[in-house]
């Protein structure tokens, strides 16, 4: 169907008074046929796109400037005053869609996913949960402010924690230790505050689940995240597969690292330095150069990717994005940690946020978020907003697969064969070795929400038990002698997903299975064939169920130990081809 012109260009969708008349028109509009219902869906999508972008702009500004009181107030005003008033009206529209679709049947294949998802949302909605969700949003913002304010004085000046990560690649072991301890002590200053913040989040989420007649927040989260194709029990079995297959892989990596470093036991500050004592990889200087080099890489990899990525460069400045631009790349004080790609749904322009400090990991982040942007842009022409957003498990295939598929063109960042080999080894090892950390975070949250009345001592013990099971930071057994036990017990504080997007993490492991499969296909069938599969599957957006999205890219939706083992074997085979 043609695009909608329902929403005026002048609409300020951050103001409820401007949105309300349009919502009421949709709720009251006469529907007399399936064609009328399809038009109603398109117009509703048009309005929800405007609303989504208004919230996106406020969130982006808030995370870019956590020390800007006006930006914080504006975002807080939206989540406290606008979002709660919208939710009951969205619920009424969902109920109306379910009822109307029974009276005026729609094409079963075209509308299967949106109707399935809408019914699940209607079943889960409770009006008494709206103030709880508002309070949770406020607490999530508080976490961002706390994390964004974490800096340390080191070597004569104030440094952000992403900047401090550069020291973990230095060859001077004493320097690495001092930097690691400085960051750990800074995090520890906020540990009690974050523990108490998390206590309240857990309590509220458990209350919200019970209001919706769910036995725990685990069931509520799975239903709200529309996880129709796997269960909590499947996640537990996946954890077991990772423990059996990937933990031994990580142990082999740790033994190699310790041998090359010439140490008996690895310490926490030994995990990122080059084990052969070479200087850290320095692929770029500043966000502008990072963007330019990444653009050149994508153009060389596939012109279609270069064209898509090139649309993001307008407005790139020394410190990132200006108003209306698509990028904010450099780390700085007052900026929230981490990175993300946020699609602004009305203008259909992605925004990439990150904290680049000149590391190879920043290149990985740039390519990762670029993969998300490709996904957003490939389905930007879809008239239904619901289908312009895919399940997270496949969204992360878009980003993680691009990290692996792009490796043959990393000469855009590294000129020597030695540096290229180091970077590729780091990528392949990291694609597999991250899985135990993901399992740790997921298993931790399953325990937390199955036992919402737990004590801090029980939580710390559970975390340490999971570290023993999967390895410190998912990597290896590490010697913590002489280190404050509280640092290790609260290591999960650095994983912002636990606070802001609970249970959003196992998706990375599921997606990594897809990404590794697509990479293996590129080695067997050629890079062009793999990118064809990749772009074709991305174009589907979220219009088909998750297993079909995997199938569209030629991938198995399978968490089995058999598949995981074959992918680890392939990774080790390719690593063996690379020099030390």
VENWOZI-V245961 format. One record per residue. N is the residue number from 1. RES is the residue in one small letter. NEAR is the number of other C-alpha atoms within 10 Angstrom. Layout:
BEGIN
n | res | near
N | RES | NEAR
N | RES | NEAR
END
This chain:
BEGIN
n | res | near
1 | x | 10
2 | x | 7
3 | x | 14
4 | x | 17
5 | x | 11
6 | x | 14
7 | x | 18
8 | x | 11
9 | x | 8
10 | x | 7
11 | x | 13
12 | x | 14
13 | x | 21
14 | x | 23
15 | x | 15
16 | x | 16
17 | x | 11
18 | x | 13
19 | x | 20
20 | x | 15
21 | x | 11
22 | x | 17
23 | x | 19
24 | x | 12
25 | x | 11
26 | x | 18
27 | x | 18
28 | x | 11
29 | x | 12
30 | x | 11
31 | x | 15
32 | x | 11
33 | x | 15
34 | x | 16
35 | x | 14
36 | x | 14
37 | x | 20
38 | x | 19
39 | x | 17
40 | x | 20
41 | x | 20
42 | x | 21
43 | x | 21
44 | x | 23
45 | x | 23
46 | x | 22
47 | x | 24
48 | x | 22
49 | x | 21
50 | x | 23
51 | x | 23
52 | x | 17
53 | x | 21
54 | x | 19
55 | x | 18
56 | x | 19
57 | x | 18
58 | x | 21
59 | x | 20
60 | x | 20
61 | x | 18
62 | x | 25
63 | x | 24
64 | x | 25
65 | x | 20
66 | x | 23
67 | x | 17
68 | x | 14
69 | x | 10
70 | x | 13
71 | x | 19
72 | x | 20
73 | x | 12
74 | x | 16
75 | x | 24
76 | x | 20
77 | x | 15
78 | x | 19
79 | x | 20
80 | x | 17
81 | x | 14
82 | x | 19
83 | x | 20
84 | x | 18
85 | x | 14
86 | x | 16
87 | x | 15
88 | x | 15
89 | x | 15
90 | x | 16
91 | x | 17
92 | x | 14
93 | x | 21
94 | x | 20
95 | x | 16
96 | x | 14
97 | x | 21
98 | x | 16
99 | x | 12
100 | x | 17
101 | x | 17
102 | x | 9
103 | x | 12
104 | x | 16
105 | x | 13
106 | x | 18
107 | x | 10
108 | x | 9
109 | x | 9
110 | x | 11
111 | x | 16
112 | x | 14
113 | x | 17
114 | x | 17
115 | x | 17
116 | x | 14
117 | x | 18
118 | x | 19
119 | x | 15
120 | x | 17
121 | x | 18
122 | x | 16
123 | x | 13
124 | x | 16
125 | x | 17
126 | x | 17
127 | x | 13
128 | x | 11
129 | x | 19
130 | x | 18
131 | x | 14
132 | x | 17
133 | x | 18
134 | x | 19
135 | x | 17
136 | x | 20
137 | x | 18
138 | x | 16
139 | x | 18
140 | x | 18
141 | x | 22
142 | x | 18
143 | x | 20
144 | x | 19
145 | x | 21
146 | x | 16
147 | x | 23
148 | x | 23
149 | x | 18
150 | x | 20
151 | x | 22
152 | x | 19
153 | x | 13
154 | x | 14
155 | x | 8
156 | x | 6
157 | x | 8
158 | x | 14
159 | x | 17
160 | x | 24
161 | x | 26
162 | x | 21
163 | x | 18
164 | x | 21
165 | x | 18
166 | x | 21
167 | x | 21
168 | x | 23
169 | x | 24
170 | x | 21
171 | x | 19
172 | x | 13
173 | x | 15
174 | x | 11
175 | x | 15
176 | x | 23
177 | x | 17
178 | x | 15
179 | x | 22
180 | x | 19
181 | x | 17
182 | x | 18
183 | x | 21
184 | x | 19
185 | x | 16
186 | x | 16
187 | x | 23
188 | x | 19
189 | x | 11
190 | x | 14
191 | x | 18
192 | x | 12
193 | x | 13
194 | x | 20
195 | x | 14
196 | x | 12
197 | x | 16
198 | x | 19
199 | x | 17
200 | x | 15
201 | x | 22
202 | x | 23
203 | x | 14
204 | x | 19
205 | x | 23
206 | x | 23
207 | x | 18
208 | x | 23
209 | x | 20
210 | x | 16
211 | x | 16
212 | x | 19
213 | x | 14
214 | x | 17
215 | x | 13
216 | x | 20
217 | x | 27
218 | x | 23
219 | x | 19
220 | x | 20
221 | x | 18
222 | x | 16
223 | x | 18
224 | x | 15
225 | x | 16
226 | x | 17
227 | x | 17
228 | x | 13
229 | x | 10
230 | x | 13
231 | x | 14
232 | x | 14
233 | x | 9
234 | x | 13
235 | x | 18
236 | x | 15
237 | x | 15
238 | x | 21
239 | x | 23
240 | x | 17
241 | x | 21
242 | x | 27
243 | x | 20
244 | x | 15
245 | x | 18
246 | x | 24
247 | x | 24
248 | x | 16
249 | x | 20
250 | x | 24
251 | x | 16
252 | x | 13
253 | x | 16
254 | x | 20
255 | x | 17
256 | x | 13
257 | x | 21
258 | x | 18
259 | x | 15
260 | x | 14
261 | x | 17
262 | x | 12
263 | x | 12
264 | x | 10
265 | x | 17
266 | x | 20
267 | x | 16
268 | x | 20
269 | x | 21
270 | x | 24
271 | x | 18
272 | x | 18
273 | x | 23
274 | x | 20
275 | x | 18
276 | x | 13
277 | x | 13
278 | x | 12
279 | x | 12
280 | x | 18
281 | x | 21
282 | x | 16
283 | x | 23
284 | x | 22
285 | x | 13
286 | x | 17
287 | x | 26
288 | x | 20
289 | x | 15
290 | x | 20
291 | x | 22
292 | x | 14
293 | x | 19
294 | x | 23
295 | x | 24
296 | x | 18
297 | x | 23
298 | x | 24
299 | x | 18
300 | x | 17
301 | x | 20
302 | x | 15
303 | x | 13
304 | x | 15
305 | x | 19
306 | x | 18
307 | x | 14
308 | x | 18
309 | x | 22
310 | x | 17
311 | x | 14
312 | x | 20
313 | x | 16
314 | x | 13
315 | x | 15
316 | x | 18
317 | x | 16
318 | x | 14
319 | x | 15
320 | x | 21
321 | x | 21
322 | x | 14
323 | x | 9
324 | x | 12
325 | x | 19
326 | x | 24
327 | x | 26
328 | x | 25
329 | x | 27
330 | x | 23
331 | x | 26
332 | x | 22
333 | x | 18
334 | x | 20
335 | x | 26
336 | x | 27
337 | x | 25
338 | x | 18
339 | x | 19
340 | x | 19
341 | x | 21
342 | x | 21
343 | x | 25
344 | x | 21
345 | x | 23
346 | x | 18
347 | x | 12
348 | x | 16
349 | x | 19
350 | x | 25
351 | x | 24
352 | x | 24
353 | x | 28
354 | x | 25
355 | x | 24
356 | x | 26
357 | x | 25
358 | x | 22
359 | x | 20
360 | x | 20
361 | x | 18
362 | x | 23
363 | x | 24
364 | x | 19
365 | x | 23
366 | x | 26
367 | x | 25
368 | x | 23
369 | x | 27
370 | x | 28
371 | x | 25
372 | x | 26
373 | x | 25
374 | x | 24
375 | x | 30
376 | x | 27
377 | x | 21
378 | x | 19
379 | x | 22
380 | x | 23
381 | x | 13
382 | x | 17
383 | x | 18
384 | x | 25
385 | x | 23
386 | x | 19
387 | x | 21
388 | x | 24
389 | x | 21
390 | x | 23
391 | x | 19
392 | x | 21
393 | x | 22
394 | x | 27
395 | x | 22
396 | x | 25
397 | x | 31
398 | x | 28
399 | x | 26
400 | x | 28
401 | x | 26
402 | x | 25
403 | x | 25
404 | x | 22
405 | x | 23
406 | x | 20
407 | x | 19
408 | x | 14
409 | x | 17
410 | x | 23
411 | x | 15
412 | x | 18
413 | x | 22
414 | x | 18
415 | x | 11
416 | x | 9
417 | x | 11
418 | x | 12
419 | x | 19
420 | x | 21
421 | x | 19
422 | x | 16
423 | x | 22
424 | x | 20
425 | x | 21
426 | x | 16
427 | x | 18
428 | x | 19
429 | x | 18
430 | x | 13
431 | x | 21
432 | x | 23
433 | x | 24
434 | x | 19
435 | x | 25
436 | x | 30
437 | x | 23
438 | x | 22
439 | x | 26
440 | x | 27
441 | x | 24
442 | x | 23
443 | x | 20
444 | x | 22
445 | x | 21
446 | x | 19
447 | x | 15
448 | x | 20
449 | x | 20
450 | x | 16
451 | x | 15
452 | x | 17
453 | x | 13
454 | x | 14
455 | x | 11
456 | x | 13
457 | x | 10
458 | x | 13
459 | x | 17
460 | x | 18
461 | x | 13
462 | x | 17
463 | x | 24
464 | x | 19
465 | x | 14
466 | x | 20
467 | x | 23
468 | x | 15
469 | x | 15
470 | x | 28
471 | x | 21
472 | x | 20
473 | x | 20
474 | x | 23
475 | x | 24
476 | x | 26
477 | x | 21
478 | x | 18
479 | x | 13
480 | x | 14
481 | x | 8
482 | x | 6
483 | x | 12
484 | x | 13
485 | x | 11
486 | x | 13
487 | x | 17
488 | x | 17
489 | x | 19
490 | x | 20
491 | x | 18
492 | x | 18
493 | x | 19
494 | x | 13
495 | x | 12
496 | x | 16
497 | x | 14
498 | x | 19
499 | x | 22
500 | x | 19
501 | x | 11
502 | x | 20
503 | x | 22
504 | x | 18
505 | x | 21
506 | x | 22
507 | x | 19
508 | x | 23
509 | x | 26
510 | x | 22
511 | x | 23
512 | x | 25
513 | x | 25
514 | x | 27
515 | x | 27
516 | x | 25
517 | x | 24
518 | x | 29
519 | x | 26
520 | x | 20
521 | x | 19
522 | x | 18
523 | x | 14
524 | x | 11
525 | x | 11
526 | x | 12
527 | x | 20
528 | x | 13
529 | x | 14
530 | x | 23
531 | x | 24
532 | x | 12
533 | x | 19
534 | x | 23
535 | x | 18
536 | x | 15
537 | x | 22
538 | x | 26
539 | x | 22
540 | x | 20
541 | x | 25
542 | x | 24
543 | x | 24
544 | x | 20
545 | x | 15
546 | x | 21
547 | x | 14
548 | x | 16
549 | x | 25
550 | x | 22
551 | x | 14
552 | x | 18
553 | x | 21
554 | x | 17
555 | x | 19
556 | x | 17
557 | x | 18
558 | x | 16
559 | x | 19
560 | x | 14
561 | x | 19
562 | x | 11
563 | x | 16
564 | x | 23
565 | x | 16
566 | x | 13
567 | x | 18
568 | x | 20
569 | x | 14
570 | x | 16
571 | x | 19
572 | x | 15
573 | x | 11
574 | x | 15
575 | x | 17
576 | x | 11
577 | x | 10
578 | x | 13
579 | x | 10
580 | x | 12
END
